């Protein structure tokens, strides 16, 4: 039986290592679980994910842009948002970055618009 060492699994340290790991994973992606190739695919996936997290981090979206995006997706207008968080003028100030979100607003927006609180609490 071949071991992981014999499969030549190693840390991904360079862009070339990363590209080679992606190419290999593509070849064995549909390998059956509990087989050598299935185990290799699982280990490669973990290594690739670690490399991507370190070299290509995905940052959280801007809170105001996230609100605007969800409003657009849900077909909401500023008056609809005013029903959630207060006066229409307050909504305008928030969307124009002239007023900060309060904790109460963050809770309501998170629940109603399904925006994670960690997005809404960021500085903007």
Secondary structure, 3 states (H helix, E strand, C coil): CCCCCCCCCCCCCCHHHHHHHHHHHHHHCCCCCCCHHHHHHHHHHHHHHHHHHHHCCCCCCCHHHHHHHHHHHCCCCHHHHHHHHCCHHHHHHHHCCCCCCCHHHHHHHHHHHCCCHHHHCCCC
